[in-house]
């Protein structure tokens, strides 16, 4: 993390609060305050080093970083997860050290009640035992009477929370490789995963936190399996859960943002585009306390709107959406590791932007974008997207009427599919179609050939796993258009 990025990324309210806090603490004329103002104005590092001279040091930057984080902690004290519980624990400690043992006990009891839904710090129980040991005999007896069952209950709650965290990691790992299941091994893994998840469902009901993760994991695993309707219901349940428990938004705002975005994605996948637009408006209204997540929310909304424009054939609006967001996108991407944090969002953005360009007549620009995508080795890891990209690129070359390029690319695609064991129904049909297309001469022959392709793809579109091949580009819609 670069200190200048942290400071520039602060909201205006956060910057004002830092200045007021420094003024209140009578630190307004300190060296690190001067450094803060330099970063705030966007000064370059070499300029700052020159202006500060001997006063510039790593220690000074560390002091400023600590003060900025302290200011943010105080500014967001009400929204930081577990903050209220931690404050109560600190209060109990202070009361205990001043001899107010009964008051400390009452405070710890409040901690236990407050954190029941998201796991309780076991420090609370250790402190409770120590304090009670100094109080009445009856209190010790009551605590001992319920100790084993209560502690076991809390440990069980923590165990299911950690199990759900593990399931989240497992499905996230698989999602790094695929966005939809095509290989038999992936189908088997996902079905086994869903089965294990179902066994944990009953236990997850005891905690809002674990229930949130259950629905997210269930929604994502079913989305990868092609069960879009089931996935939609899972993400919709999360949104209802957040409406009834706003604390979850502070606890896992990032996961809830993704859940709401995935709900839009499911609505698009189901062809319910009006519903998708409604859900985007609901996503816009979600309050975000972090400037970083506010930027992330703006980015995913931009990508989802692009997808809807692409699906509804409003191609020029889609292009304007991407190009109008370029500066904001650049600022946001500069603050993150885009290869990990927004990798999937970028894939959707690439495909749908290229589709809008292609459909609006800018074929060469669309070809360049898709060529850049398939040329990056990192994209091979996302096998379903990479396979779709190779065929989309073939489609664009066909539109360019360059038989030599089409033939060379087809041979390359077939080698890739065989190496990666991705030669499934849709891939075989498209490969054979392109081979046959190159020997068709008359417009009647070509149109008839496209009609045959439509029939073949329509059959495969009924299979939920083969249907996953159309996640990124609608080859069936393309074939229908060409057959007219």
DANORBEL-V276144 format. One record per residue. N is the residue number from 1. RES is the residue in one letter. SS is DSSP state (h for helix, s for strand, l for the rest). OMEGA is omega in whole degrees, -180 to 180 (none if undefined). D_LAST is the distance of its C-alpha to the last C-alpha in whole Angstrom. Layout:
BEGIN
n;res;ss;omega;d_last
N;RES;SS;OMEGA;D_LAST
N;RES;SS;OMEGA;D_LAST
END
This chain:
BEGIN
n;res;ss;omega;d_last
1;X;l;177;55
2;X;l;-176;56
3;X;h;-179;58
4;X;h;178;57
5;X;h;178;54
6;X;h;-176;55
7;X;h;179;57
8;X;h;-179;54
9;X;l;178;52
10;X;l;175;54
11;X;l;179;54
12;X;h;179;56
13;X;h;180;57
14;X;h;178;58
15;X;h;179;60
16;X;h;-179;62
17;X;h;179;63
18;X;h;-180;64
19;X;h;-180;66
20;X;h;179;68
21;X;h;179;69
22;X;h;178;70
23;X;h;179;72
24;X;h;180;73
25;X;l;180;74
26;X;l;-180;76
27;X;l;-174;74
28;X;l;-177;72
29;X;l;180;74
30;X;l;-179;74
31;X;h;-178;72
32;X;h;175;69
33;X;h;176;69
34;X;h;178;69
35;X;h;178;66
36;X;h;-179;64
37;X;h;178;64
38;X;h;178;63
39;X;h;-179;60
40;X;h;-180;59
41;X;l;177;59
42;X;l;-180;57
43;X;l;179;59
44;X;l;-176;59
45;X;h;-178;61
46;X;h;177;63
47;X;h;180;64
48;X;h;179;65
49;X;h;-179;67
50;X;h;-178;68
51;X;h;-177;69
52;X;h;179;71
53;X;h;-177;73
54;X;h;-179;75
55;X;h;-178;74
56;X;l;180;70
57;X;l;177;70
58;X;h;179;68
59;X;h;178;70
60;X;h;179;70
61;X;h;179;66
62;X;h;177;67
63;X;h;180;69
64;X;h;179;66
65;X;h;-180;63
66;X;h;-179;66
67;X;h;178;66
68;X;h;179;63
69;X;h;176;62
70;X;h;179;65
71;X;h;180;64
72;X;h;179;60
73;X;h;-179;62
74;X;h;-178;64
75;X;h;-176;61
76;X;l;-173;59
77;X;l;-178;62
78;X;l;-175;60
79;X;l;179;57
80;X;l;-180;58
81;X;l;177;57
82;X;l;-175;61
83;X;h;-178;63
84;X;h;177;64
85;X;h;180;65
86;X;h;178;67
87;X;h;178;69
88;X;h;177;70
89;X;h;178;71
90;X;h;178;73
91;X;h;180;75
92;X;h;179;76
93;X;h;-179;77
94;X;h;179;79
95;X;h;-180;81
96;X;h;-177;82
97;X;h;178;83
98;X;l;174;85
99;X;l;-180;87
100;X;l;-171;84
101;X;h;-180;84
102;X;h;178;83
103;X;h;178;80
104;X;h;179;79
105;X;h;179;78
106;X;h;180;77
107;X;h;179;74
108;X;h;177;73
109;X;h;176;73
110;X;h;178;70
111;X;h;-178;68
112;X;h;-179;68
113;X;h;-173;67
114;X;h;-173;64
115;X;l;-176;63
116;X;l;-174;62
117;X;l;-175;58
118;X;l;178;58
119;X;l;-177;60
120;X;l;175;64
121;X;l;-179;66
122;X;l;174;69
123;X;h;-180;71
124;X;h;-178;71
125;X;h;178;73
126;X;h;179;75
127;X;h;180;76
128;X;h;-180;77
129;X;h;-178;79
130;X;h;-178;81
131;X;h;-178;82
132;X;h;-180;83
133;X;l;-180;85
134;X;l;-177;87
135;X;l;-171;87
136;X;l;176;88
137;X;h;-179;89
138;X;h;180;87
139;X;h;179;84
140;X;h;-179;84
141;X;h;179;84
142;X;h;180;81
143;X;h;179;79
144;X;h;-178;80
145;X;h;-177;80
146;X;h;-170;76
147;X;h;-174;75
148;X;h;-177;74
149;X;h;-178;72
150;X;h;179;70
151;X;h;179;70
152;X;h;178;68
153;X;h;180;66
154;X;h;178;65
155;X;h;178;65
156;X;h;178;62
157;X;h;179;60
158;X;h;-179;60
159;X;h;-179;59
160;X;h;176;56
161;X;h;-180;55
162;X;h;176;55
163;X;h;179;54
164;X;h;175;51
165;X;h;179;51
166;X;h;179;51
167;X;h;177;48
168;X;h;178;46
169;X;h;-179;47
170;X;h;-178;45
171;X;h;177;42
172;X;h;179;42
173;X;h;179;43
174;X;h;-180;40
175;X;h;175;37
176;X;h;-177;38
177;X;h;-176;37
178;X;l;171;34
179;X;l;176;32
180;X;l;-176;30
181;X;l;175;32
182;X;l;-179;30
183;X;l;177;33
184;X;h;-179;36
185;X;h;179;39
186;X;h;178;37
187;X;h;-179;36
188;X;h;180;40
189;X;h;-178;41
190;X;h;178;39
191;X;h;177;40
192;X;h;179;44
193;X;h;-180;44
194;X;h;179;43
195;X;h;178;45
196;X;h;-179;48
197;X;h;180;47
198;X;h;179;47
199;X;h;-179;51
200;X;h;-173;51
201;X;h;-176;50
202;X;h;-180;53
203;X;h;-176;55
204;X;h;-179;53
205;X;l;-177;54
206;X;l;-178;57
207;X;l;177;56
208;X;h;-180;53
209;X;h;-178;53
210;X;h;178;52
211;X;h;176;50
212;X;h;-179;48
213;X;h;177;47
214;X;h;-177;46
215;X;h;179;43
216;X;h;-179;42
217;X;h;180;42
218;X;h;180;41
219;X;h;-178;38
220;X;h;-179;37
221;X;h;178;38
222;X;h;176;35
223;X;h;179;33
224;X;h;178;33
225;X;h;-179;33
226;X;l;178;30
227;X;l;-170;32
228;X;h;-180;30
229;X;h;179;32
230;X;h;179;35
231;X;h;179;35
232;X;h;-179;34
233;X;h;180;37
234;X;h;-179;39
235;X;h;177;39
236;X;h;177;39
237;X;h;178;42
238;X;h;-180;43
239;X;h;177;43
240;X;h;179;45
241;X;h;180;47
242;X;h;179;47
243;X;h;-177;48
244;X;h;-179;51
245;X;l;-177;52
246;X;l;-179;52
247;X;h;-180;54
248;X;h;-179;51
249;X;h;176;50
250;X;h;-176;53
251;X;h;-178;53
252;X;l;-179;49
253;X;h;-179;48
254;X;h;-179;45
255;X;h;-180;44
256;X;h;175;44
257;X;h;180;41
258;X;h;180;39
259;X;h;-180;39
260;X;h;176;38
261;X;h;179;35
262;X;h;176;34
263;X;h;176;34
264;X;h;-180;32
265;X;h;178;30
266;X;h;179;30
267;X;h;177;29
268;X;h;180;26
269;X;h;179;25
270;X;l;-179;25
271;X;l;-180;23
272;X;l;-171;26
273;X;h;176;25
274;X;h;177;28
275;X;h;178;30
276;X;h;179;30
277;X;h;178;30
278;X;h;-179;33
279;X;h;176;35
280;X;h;178;34
281;X;h;178;37
282;X;h;177;39
283;X;h;179;39
284;X;h;-175;40
285;X;h;-178;43
286;X;l;-180;44
287;X;l;180;48
288;X;l;-176;48
289;X;l;-177;52
290;X;l;178;51
291;X;h;179;49
292;X;h;-179;48
293;X;h;173;46
294;X;h;178;45
295;X;h;179;43
296;X;h;179;41
297;X;h;179;40
298;X;h;-179;39
299;X;h;-177;37
300;X;h;176;35
301;X;h;178;34
302;X;h;180;33
303;X;h;-180;31
304;X;h;177;30
305;X;h;176;29
306;X;h;-180;27
307;X;h;180;25
308;X;h;177;24
309;X;h;180;23
310;X;h;-179;21
311;X;h;-177;19
312;X;l;177;19
313;X;l;173;17
314;X;l;-168;20
315;X;h;-180;20
316;X;h;177;23
317;X;h;177;25
318;X;h;179;25
319;X;h;179;26
320;X;h;179;29
321;X;h;-180;30
322;X;h;-175;30
323;X;h;178;32
324;X;h;-178;34
325;X;l;-171;36
326;X;h;-178;36
327;X;h;178;40
328;X;h;180;41
329;X;h;-180;39
330;X;h;180;41
331;X;h;-178;44
332;X;h;-177;43
333;X;h;-179;42
334;X;l;-177;45
335;X;l;-174;47
336;X;l;170;46
337;X;l;-171;45
338;X;h;-178;41
339;X;h;180;40
340;X;h;-170;42
341;X;h;-177;42
342;X;l;-175;38
343;X;h;-179;37
344;X;h;178;34
345;X;h;179;33
346;X;h;179;33
347;X;h;177;30
348;X;h;-180;28
349;X;h;-179;29
350;X;h;-178;28
351;X;h;-173;24
352;X;h;174;23
353;X;h;178;25
354;X;h;179;23
355;X;h;179;20
356;X;h;178;20
357;X;h;-180;21
358;X;h;-176;18
359;X;h;179;16
360;X;l;175;18
361;X;l;-180;18
362;X;l;-174;22
363;X;h;-177;20
364;X;h;178;24
365;X;h;177;25
366;X;h;178;23
367;X;h;-180;24
368;X;h;-179;28
369;X;h;-179;28
370;X;h;176;26
371;X;h;178;28
372;X;h;-180;31
373;X;h;-176;30
374;X;h;179;30
375;X;h;-180;33
376;X;l;-176;35
377;X;h;-178;37
378;X;h;-176;38
379;X;h;178;34
380;X;h;-178;34
381;X;h;177;37
382;X;l;-165;34
383;X;h;-178;32
384;X;h;179;29
385;X;h;-178;28
386;X;h;178;29
387;X;h;178;27
388;X;h;-180;24
389;X;h;180;25
390;X;h;-180;25
391;X;h;176;21
392;X;h;177;20
393;X;h;176;22
394;X;h;178;20
395;X;h;-179;17
396;X;h;178;18
397;X;h;176;20
398;X;h;179;16
399;X;h;180;15
400;X;l;180;19
401;X;l;178;18
402;X;l;-174;22
403;X;h;-179;22
404;X;h;178;25
405;X;h;180;25
406;X;h;-178;22
407;X;h;-180;25
408;X;h;-179;28
409;X;h;180;26
410;X;h;179;25
411;X;h;179;28
412;X;h;180;30
413;X;h;-179;27
414;X;h;177;28
415;X;h;-180;32
416;X;h;-177;32
417;X;h;180;30
418;X;h;179;33
419;X;h;-176;36
420;X;l;-179;35
421;X;l;-178;34
422;X;l;-177;30
423;X;l;-179;28
424;X;l;-174;27
425;X;h;-177;24
426;X;h;-179;21
427;X;h;180;23
428;X;h;-179;23
429;X;h;-180;20
430;X;h;179;18
431;X;h;180;21
432;X;h;179;21
433;X;h;-178;17
434;X;h;177;18
435;X;h;-179;21
436;X;h;-178;19
437;X;h;-175;16
438;X;l;179;19
439;X;l;176;20
440;X;l;-173;16
441;X;l;-174;17
442;X;l;179;14
443;X;h;178;11
444;X;h;179;10
445;X;h;-178;12
446;X;h;-180;10
447;X;h;179;7
448;X;h;-179;9
449;X;h;176;11
450;X;h;179;9
451;X;h;177;8
452;X;h;178;12
453;X;h;179;12
454;X;h;-179;11
455;X;h;-179;14
456;X;h;-179;16
457;X;h;178;16
458;X;h;177;16
459;X;h;-179;19
460;X;h;-179;21
461;X;h;178;20
462;X;l;178;22
463;X;l;-176;25
464;X;h;-179;27
465;X;h;177;28
466;X;h;178;24
467;X;h;180;23
468;X;h;179;25
469;X;h;-179;23
470;X;h;-177;20
471;X;l;-173;23
472;X;l;179;23
473;X;l;-176;19
474;X;l;-179;16
475;X;h;179;15
476;X;h;179;13
477;X;h;178;11
478;X;h;-179;11
479;X;h;179;9
480;X;h;-180;7
481;X;h;-178;6
482;X;h;-177;6
483;X;l;-177;4
484;X;l;none;0
END
